[in-house]
Amino acid sequence: MDPRDKPKATILVIDDEQIVHESVSRILEDEGYVVDAAYRVDQALEKLSKGGYDLVLTDLMMPDRSGMDAVEAIARDHPDTGVVMFTGYATVDSAVQSMKLGAFDYLPKPFTPDELVEVIGNALEKTRRAIRDREIESTYSDAEKAIKSSLDLKEVLNLICTSVVRLFKVKGSAV
């Protein structure tokens, strides 16, 4: 990747095996992603607390804590970070549970480079959509509160203009 190019996304891989980190990093870095490694769930959560990750790819089975713990903590504490679970012990129950906890996808090992790239791309798109949906929901909620609390038409119109600017990412608007 050319250093002047902006990376597609920053991904944290949680797995206790060095070979998995090396393989996943090589595949994803070739696709333009920045990849970081954590070998334990606690280490990953510490890295996440410092921010900067768009997506987490976590193994299910690890010696310290389960990948399910990671999925749950990320969904709760880092809602703008997407999660994909991957495992060599794939079951329908673990797939369903990981999705219920907040994972966007579930990838059984072994997987091909193409499968990994496709799942990562889809999960990042879902993450971006979820962030955008939360922004829209927040904007509508703010507008609703302001309209309910104010009978000043000028204030309501200004709020509408501000909301339009935020939602449509335009430079400005006026009434």
FENCORLIN-V287513 format. One record per pair of residues at least 24 apart in sequence whose C-alpha atoms are under 7 Angstrom apart, sorted by the first residue. I is the first residue (numbers start at 1). J is the second residue. Records with the same first field share a line. If there is no record, write none. Layout:
BEGIN
I: J ; J
END
This chain:
BEGIN
1: 30 ; 32
7: 32 ; 33 ; 34
8: 32 ; 33
9: 33 ; 34 ; 54
10: 34 ; 35 ; 53 ; 54 ; 55
11: 35 ; 36 ; 53 ; 54 ; 55 ; 56
12: 36 ; 37 ; 53 ; 55 ; 56 ; 57
13: 37 ; 38 ; 56 ; 57 ; 58
14: 38 ; 39 ; 40 ; 41 ; 44 ; 57 ; 58 ; 59
15: 39 ; 40 ; 58 ; 59 ; 62
16: 40 ; 62
27: 113
28: 117
40: 64
41: 65 ; 70
53: 81
54: 81 ; 82
55: 81 ; 82 ; 83 ; 124
56: 82 ; 83 ; 84
57: 83 ; 84 ; 85 ; 86
58: 84 ; 85 ; 86
59: 85 ; 86 ; 87
60: 85 ; 86 ; 87
68: 98
71: 98 ; 101 ; 102 ; 103
72: 101 ; 102
75: 102
80: 127 ; 131
81: 127
82: 123 ; 124 ; 127
136: 167
139: 163
END
